[in-house]
Amino acid sequence: MSENNTSEEKNNSNLITTNTKSRKKKMAVGAAILIVLGVIIIPRVWAKFHKKETTCLNNQTQIYEKYKDAVVLVKHTYALQISIKGSEPFQIEVDDNSFEEKTISGTGFFVSEDGKIVTNHHVAEPWKYSEPKTDDFTELKSHIAAILPDSIDKKDYKTYLESHWDDYYGDEEGDYSEEEAAAENTAPVANVDSTSVSSEVNDLIADNKSEETAVTSQVIYMNPDDIEIVPNTIEISIALHGSKDDWLQCKVLKTADDEEVDVAVLQLTSEKLPSSVNDIVDLDNAVNDDTSLKPGTNAILIGYPMGMQLANTRKGIKVQVYEGQINKESDGVSVQYNVTSTHGASGSPVFNECGQLIAVNYAGYDQAQGYNFGIVAKHAMTLME
């Protein structure tokens, strides 16, 4: 009887333990769901029903005064880097403009207290938008493969390529320099029996040629498939309105996945908004519904067209403001306006008459002014989420 009671007590104990574990598991799942709701869903619902009221600015001057310090001049220097058989990427200095460092300028604007900056994708990664596109760099890889022996140590790739870069071109067959021809014509002639000399010389030439062929045949050159060439940022930095050639270092944080959506986010490496910037461009109050952007609506651009060429003054770097109107309805990605713009203004914020962000300037025509385009603000908002 006591054995039955003991067995029953054990079963009850096991059942209680199982139920306790089940309850704890359910509680853990419930807690996880609450965390997800608290971290992701609730803030979005709160933001939807507690959106800041828009304070409408009165004119172009007020918009300029509010946002001039938030709009920055972007400078991006980049170059091609080489990696061979998985080596550390390196740059070479040779007489080939493909490997020269390139610098472009653009515009961006602060959108957060931790130093995030919205600009164009083609400012953050200019090589992806260059024409013609040369993503595979086939010719450069062939050049390297033709002059770099496979036996060269990885640490010597850079110096070897720099010292042998012109070996790829060589002298064309039969193309002798004047010095070589003169040396050949004035070579001394031995004062001996010509028949015996000819025989000896022919034997030496034959031996030398066979030796040269043997040595040459042993040289194995690099396989182009083992060579990777990629563009890489050397430095990306920004200058503030009113500064005097003082550049703050940045990093590329995000770029839009769709190349048509020419938007990117940079961030100061300090991850801190400069003290001179009092008002960021508030994306919460940007125009999210691009169908409301009707032709005739005012469009005000603040930026740095022509980069330092126009921005640099005796009193430091100065941002500029331009005004026009929207000319054509949005297609969901971009909107057209007749605001004056050119190279360097890429990434400029474009506002409506209230000072709400409506677009990020990205393109225009070199041949004519007044036909410019901006990526509608909702794409910048999505990238920042």
MIROMI-714077 format. One record per residue (C-alpha): residue number from 1; residue in three letters; x, y, z. Coordinates in nm, 3 decimals. Layout:
<atoms>
   k   r      px      py      pz
 NUM ala       X       Y       Z
...
</atoms>
This chain:
<atoms>
   k   r      px      py      pz
   1 met   0.000   0.000   0.000
   2 ser   0.280   0.238   0.096
   3 glu   0.458   0.157  -0.233
   4 asn   0.144   0.260  -0.429
   5 asn   0.124   0.585  -0.232
   6 thr   0.492   0.657  -0.302
   7 ser   0.444   0.595  -0.675
   8 glu   0.137   0.817  -0.681
   9 glu   0.321   1.095  -0.497
  10 lys   0.606   1.077  -0.752
  11 asn   0.358   1.103  -1.040
  12 asn   0.191   1.402  -0.880
  13 ser   0.529   1.563  -0.822
  14 asn   0.629   1.507  -1.187
  15 leu   0.296   1.650  -1.303
  16 ile   0.342   1.961  -1.087
  17 thr   0.696   2.006  -1.222
  18 thr   0.574   1.969  -1.582
  19 asn   0.293   2.221  -1.529
  20 thr   0.534   2.466  -1.367
  21 lys   0.775   2.441  -1.661
  22 ser   0.487   2.486  -1.905
  23 arg   0.367   2.798  -1.721
  24 lys   0.718   2.943  -1.717
  25 lys   0.755   2.878  -2.090
  26 lys   0.423   3.050  -2.163
  27 met   0.521   3.342  -1.945
  28 ala   0.854   3.374  -2.131
  29 val   0.675   3.372  -2.468
  30 gly   0.427   3.629  -2.340
  31 ala   0.709   3.849  -2.212
  32 ala   0.884   3.828  -2.550
  33 ile   0.565   3.935  -2.727
  34 leu   0.524   4.228  -2.490
  35 ile   0.884   4.334  -2.556
  36 val   0.824   4.325  -2.932
  37 leu   0.509   4.531  -2.888
  38 gly   0.689   4.774  -2.660
  39 val   0.997   4.819  -2.877
  40 ile   0.853   4.811  -3.230
  41 ile   0.478   4.848  -3.253
  42 ile   0.382   5.085  -2.972
  43 pro   0.628   5.363  -3.072
  44 arg   0.497   5.353  -3.428
  45 val   0.136   5.374  -3.315
  46 trp   0.227   5.655  -3.076
  47 ala   0.411   5.843  -3.352
  48 lys   0.115   5.804  -3.587
  49 phe  -0.136   5.958  -3.348
  50 his   0.100   6.207  -3.184
  51 lys   0.271   6.356  -3.486
  52 lys   0.416   6.701  -3.431
  53 glu   0.209   6.986  -3.560
  54 thr   0.366   7.158  -3.858
  55 thr   0.478   7.513  -3.795
  56 cys   0.457   7.690  -4.128
  57 leu   0.743   7.928  -4.200
  58 asn   0.645   8.245  -4.379
  59 asn   0.895   8.279  -4.664
  60 gln   1.218   8.170  -4.831
  61 thr   1.432   8.381  -4.597
  62 gln   1.285   8.221  -4.284
  63 ile   1.340   7.875  -4.429
  64 tyr   1.701   7.964  -4.509
  65 glu   1.764   8.106  -4.161
  66 lys   1.619   7.799  -3.992
  67 tyr   1.807   7.534  -4.190
  68 lys   2.128   7.695  -4.321
  69 asp   2.341   7.546  -4.042
  70 ala   2.191   7.200  -4.093
  71 val   2.290   7.188  -4.462
  72 val   2.650   7.073  -4.517
  73 leu   2.905   7.058  -4.798
  74 val   3.017   6.699  -4.863
  75 lys   3.361   6.609  -5.000
  76 his   3.431   6.252  -5.106
  77 thr   3.773   6.126  -5.219
  78 tyr   3.801   5.771  -5.353
  79 ala   4.031   5.551  -5.562
  80 leu   4.067   5.200  -5.701
  81 gln   4.222   4.936  -5.479
  82 ile   4.370   4.602  -5.584
  83 ser   4.353   4.269  -5.405
  84 ile   4.533   3.963  -5.545
  85 lys   4.468   3.611  -5.418
  86 gly   4.291   3.753  -5.114
  87 ser   4.573   3.992  -5.021
  88 glu   4.510   4.310  -4.823
  89 pro   4.374   4.574  -5.065
  90 phe   4.635   4.826  -5.180
  91 gln   4.665   5.129  -5.408
  92 ile   4.934   5.179  -5.670
  93 glu   5.085   5.499  -5.806
  94 val   5.141   5.456  -6.179
  95 asp   5.104   5.658  -6.498
  96 asp   4.743   5.549  -6.548
  97 asn   4.455   5.781  -6.462
  98 ser   4.237   5.483  -6.368
  99 phe   4.428   5.468  -6.038
 100 glu   4.431   5.840  -5.965
 101 glu   4.239   5.957  -5.660
 102 lys   3.912   6.131  -5.753
 103 thr   3.725   6.387  -5.545
 104 ile   3.362   6.489  -5.587
 105 ser   3.151   6.736  -5.391
 106 gly   2.786   6.724  -5.293
 107 thr   2.541   6.844  -5.031
 108 gly   2.378   6.680  -4.730
 109 phe   2.163   6.779  -4.433
 110 phe   2.146   6.676  -4.067
 111 val   1.836   6.477  -3.966
 112 ser   1.925   6.350  -3.616
 113 glu   2.095   6.448  -3.292
 114 asp   2.359   6.176  -3.337
 115 gly   2.499   6.332  -3.653
 116 lys   2.314   6.143  -3.927
 117 ile   2.312   6.316  -4.266
 118 val   2.086   6.250  -4.565
 119 thr   2.246   6.287  -4.909
 120 asn   2.244   6.110  -5.247
 121 his   2.358   5.753  -5.304
 122 his   2.579   5.881  -5.587
 123 val   2.756   6.110  -5.339
 124 ala   2.813   5.820  -5.096
 125 glu   2.919   5.571  -5.369
 126 pro   2.995   5.774  -5.685
 127 trp   3.152   5.483  -5.873
 128 lys   2.814   5.307  -5.894
 129 tyr   2.674   5.591  -6.103
 130 ser   2.974   5.668  -6.326
 131 glu   2.940   5.640  -6.701
 132 pro   3.045   5.422  -6.868
 133 lys   3.020   5.165  -6.589
 134 thr   3.333   4.952  -6.550
 135 asp   3.243   4.726  -6.262
 136 asp   3.451   4.431  -6.386
 137 phe   3.770   4.629  -6.473
 138 thr   3.861   4.360  -6.728
 139 glu   4.133   4.559  -6.905
 140 leu   4.310   4.655  -6.583
 141 lys   4.302   4.296  -6.459
 142 ser   4.452   4.176  -6.790
 143 his   4.724   4.440  -6.762
 144 ile   4.819   4.325  -6.411
 145 ala   4.804   3.955  -6.502
 146 ala   5.035   4.008  -6.800
 147 ile   5.319   4.166  -6.598
 148 leu   5.293   4.007  -6.252
 149 pro   5.461   3.665  -6.212
 150 asp   5.268   3.424  -5.993
 151 ser   5.583   3.367  -5.786
 152 ile   5.595   3.725  -5.649
 153 asp   5.535   3.744  -5.274
 154 lys   5.216   3.920  -5.160
 155 lys   5.409   4.186  -4.972
 156 asp   5.588   4.282  -5.296
 157 tyr   5.281   4.316  -5.522
 158 lys   5.261   4.694  -5.489
 159 thr   5.628   4.776  -5.554
 160 tyr   5.655   4.522  -5.838
 161 leu   5.350   4.656  -6.021
 162 glu   5.463   5.017  -5.982
 163 ser   5.812   4.944  -6.118
 164 his   5.694   4.717  -6.404
 165 trp   5.366   4.883  -6.504
 166 asp   5.496   5.000  -6.844
 167 asp   5.634   4.654  -6.929
 168 tyr   5.284   4.571  -7.050
 169 tyr   5.323   4.799  -7.352
 170 gly   5.684   4.718  -7.451
 171 asp   5.841   4.794  -7.793
 172 glu   5.644   4.676  -8.091
 173 glu   5.827   4.425  -8.312
 174 gly   6.087   4.600  -8.527
 175 asp   6.043   4.930  -8.342
 176 tyr   6.394   5.029  -8.234
 177 ser   6.501   5.354  -8.078
 178 glu   6.763   5.569  -8.253
 179 glu   7.014   5.484  -7.978
 180 glu   6.960   5.108  -8.028
 181 ala   7.002   5.138  -8.405
 182 ala   7.320   5.342  -8.371
 183 ala   7.466   5.093  -8.125
 184 glu   7.387   4.808  -8.362
 185 asn   7.552   4.982  -8.666
 186 thr   7.873   5.079  -8.483
 187 ala   7.940   4.742  -8.317
 188 pro   8.312   4.644  -8.348
 189 val   8.405   4.382  -8.612
 190 ala   8.673   4.119  -8.527
 191 asn   8.978   4.118  -8.760
 192 val   8.981   3.739  -8.810
 193 asp   8.862   3.477  -9.055
 194 ser   8.493   3.548  -9.111
 195 thr   8.386   3.188  -9.171
 196 ser   8.506   3.059  -8.834
 197 val   8.364   3.360  -8.647
 198 ser   8.024   3.317  -8.811
 199 ser   8.014   2.954  -8.707
 200 glu   8.106   3.032  -8.345
 201 val   7.860   3.322  -8.323
 202 asn   7.576   3.113  -8.466
 203 asp   7.646   2.844  -8.206
 204 leu   7.640   3.101  -7.924
 205 ile   7.319   3.258  -8.051
 206 ala   7.152   2.918  -8.072
 207 asp   7.260   2.832  -7.717
 208 asn   7.147   3.169  -7.581
 209 lys   6.810   3.152  -7.753
 210 ser   6.739   2.806  -7.624
 211 glu   6.836   2.916  -7.272
 212 glu   6.619   3.228  -7.296
 213 thr   6.325   3.021  -7.420
 214 ala   6.368   2.777  -7.135
 215 val   6.374   3.055  -6.875
 216 thr   6.077   3.235  -7.029
 217 ser   5.872   2.917  -7.049
 218 gln   5.914   2.867  -6.675
 219 val   5.756   3.205  -6.582
 220 ile   5.392   3.162  -6.483
 221 tyr   5.193   3.485  -6.472
 222 met   4.897   3.575  -6.254
 223 asn   4.548   3.456  -6.344
 224 pro   4.307   3.750  -6.400
 225 asp   4.044   3.560  -6.200
 226 asp   4.267   3.593  -5.892
 227 ile   4.265   3.973  -5.921
 228 glu   3.998   4.193  -5.764
 229 ile   3.973   4.566  -5.831
 230 val   3.725   4.771  -5.630
 231 pro   3.666   5.144  -5.576
 232 asn   3.715   5.244  -5.215
 233 thr   3.659   5.557  -5.008
 234 ile   3.978   5.733  -4.905
 235 glu   3.796   6.005  -4.712
 236 ile   3.443   6.139  -4.686
 237 ser   3.395   6.456  -4.484
 238 ile   3.164   6.754  -4.442
 239 ala   3.207   7.127  -4.388
 240 leu   2.955   7.347  -4.208
 241 his   2.806   7.676  -4.318
 242 gly   3.027   7.954  -4.183
 243 ser   3.332   7.733  -4.129
 244 lys   3.671   7.804  -4.282
 245 asp   3.782   7.489  -4.457
 246 asp   3.729   7.279  -4.143
 247 trp   3.630   6.925  -4.241
 248 leu   3.455   6.675  -4.012
 249 gln   3.505   6.305  -4.085
 250 cys   3.206   6.088  -4.182
 251 lys   3.120   5.729  -4.263
 252 val   2.860   5.582  -4.497
 253 leu   2.584   5.436  -4.281
 254 lys   2.313   5.326  -4.527
 255 thr   2.233   5.335  -4.897
 256 ala   1.904   5.262  -5.071
 257 asp   1.883   4.912  -5.220
 258 asp   1.712   5.037  -5.536
 259 glu   1.960   5.232  -5.752
 260 glu   1.675   5.449  -5.882
 261 val   1.618   5.570  -5.526
 262 asp   1.927   5.791  -5.512
 263 val   1.938   5.840  -5.135
 264 ala   2.196   5.754  -4.868
 265 val   2.267   5.825  -4.502
 266 leu   2.607   5.935  -4.372
 267 gln   2.703   5.983  -4.009
 268 leu   2.972   6.187  -3.839
 269 thr   3.234   5.955  -3.690
 270 ser   3.188   6.146  -3.364
 271 glu   2.816   6.048  -3.373
 272 lys   2.741   6.388  -3.227
 273 leu   2.561   6.686  -3.378
 274 pro   2.790   6.994  -3.402
 275 ser   2.706   7.261  -3.145
 276 ser   2.652   7.521  -3.420
 277 val   2.353   7.326  -3.558
 278 asn   2.041   7.433  -3.369
 279 asp   1.774   7.300  -3.605
 280 ile   1.794   6.967  -3.787
 281 val   1.566   6.890  -4.082
 282 asp   1.280   6.707  -3.910
 283 leu   1.180   6.404  -4.117
 284 asp   0.874   6.352  -3.898
 285 asn   0.729   6.667  -4.051
 286 ala   0.840   6.595  -4.407
 287 val   0.576   6.558  -4.680
 288 asn   0.517   6.182  -4.687
 289 asp   0.233   6.191  -4.941
 290 asp   0.406   6.286  -5.267
 291 thr   0.073   6.293  -5.454
 292 ser   0.009   6.623  -5.276
 293 leu   0.302   6.783  -5.460
 294 lys   0.112   6.960  -5.735
 295 pro   0.262   7.160  -6.023
 296 gly   0.293   7.524  -5.924
 297 thr   0.382   7.443  -5.562
 298 asn   0.685   7.639  -5.440
 299 ala   1.015   7.449  -5.417
 300 ile   1.305   7.597  -5.219
 301 leu   1.651   7.439  -5.240
 302 ile   1.934   7.503  -4.993
 303 gly   2.269   7.364  -5.100
 304 tyr   2.618   7.392  -5.244
 305 pro   2.601   7.399  -5.626
 306 met   2.954   7.403  -5.776
 307 gly   3.094   7.297  -5.438
 308 met   3.379   7.510  -5.301
 309 gln   3.390   7.713  -5.621
 310 leu   3.077   7.905  -5.516
 311 ala   3.073   7.827  -5.144
 312 asn   3.412   7.969  -5.053
 313 thr   3.406   8.336  -4.946
 314 arg   3.626   8.573  -4.745
 315 lys   3.407   8.493  -4.444
 316 gly   3.416   8.117  -4.480
 317 ile   3.195   7.861  -4.651
 318 lys   2.844   7.988  -4.730
 319 val   2.541   7.786  -4.834
 320 gln   2.306   7.917  -5.104
 321 val   1.929   7.923  -5.148
 322 tyr   1.731   7.896  -5.474
 323 glu   1.357   7.905  -5.537
 324 gly   1.127   7.775  -5.809
 325 gln   0.814   7.567  -5.861
 326 ile   0.725   7.206  -5.912
 327 asn   0.666   7.143  -6.283
 328 lys   0.536   6.790  -6.292
 329 glu   0.359   6.547  -6.061
 330 ser   0.564   6.286  -5.874
 331 asp   0.599   5.939  -6.026
 332 gly   0.644   5.785  -5.682
 333 val   1.023   5.810  -5.691
 334 ser   1.108   6.159  -5.813
 335 val   0.954   6.499  -5.873
 336 gln   1.057   6.765  -6.124
 337 tyr   1.102   7.137  -6.049
 338 asn   1.259   7.441  -6.214
 339 val   1.491   7.539  -5.930
 340 thr   1.839   7.642  -6.048
 341 ser   2.085   7.363  -5.970
 342 thr   2.408   7.204  -6.091
 343 his   2.690   6.969  -5.980
 344 gly   2.755   6.997  -5.608
 345 ala   2.388   7.048  -5.524
 346 ser   2.332   6.672  -5.528
 347 gly   2.182   6.579  -5.191
 348 ser   2.038   6.925  -5.118
 349 pro   1.709   6.941  -4.925
 350 val   1.415   7.085  -5.116
 351 phe   1.136   7.243  -4.907
 352 asn   0.782   7.362  -4.972
 353 glu   0.669   7.713  -4.877
 354 cys   0.611   7.600  -4.516
 355 gly   0.964   7.466  -4.475
 356 gln   0.864   7.097  -4.491
 357 leu   1.107   6.867  -4.672
 358 ile   0.955   6.752  -5.002
 359 ala   1.255   6.604  -5.187
 360 val   1.629   6.534  -5.196
 361 asn   1.781   6.698  -5.505
 362 tyr   1.968   6.449  -5.725
 363 ala   1.975   6.526  -6.099
 364 gly   1.941   6.781  -6.375
 365 tyr   2.052   6.862  -6.729
 366 asp   2.392   7.018  -6.799
 367 gln   2.269   7.159  -7.127
 368 ala   1.985   7.365  -6.980
 369 gln   1.884   7.510  -6.643
 370 gly   1.540   7.474  -6.491
 371 tyr   1.492   7.099  -6.542
 372 asn   1.593   6.936  -6.216
 373 phe   1.476   6.641  -6.011
 374 gly   1.455   6.530  -5.650
 375 ile   1.385   6.196  -5.482
 376 val   1.061   6.244  -5.290
 377 ala   1.101   6.272  -4.912
 378 lys   0.927   5.946  -4.822
 379 his   1.229   5.747  -4.941
 380 ala   1.462   5.934  -4.707
 381 met   1.212   5.871  -4.426
 382 thr   1.206   5.498  -4.504
 383 leu   1.586   5.475  -4.509
 384 met   1.606   5.639  -4.166
 385 glu   1.357   5.400  -4.002
</atoms>
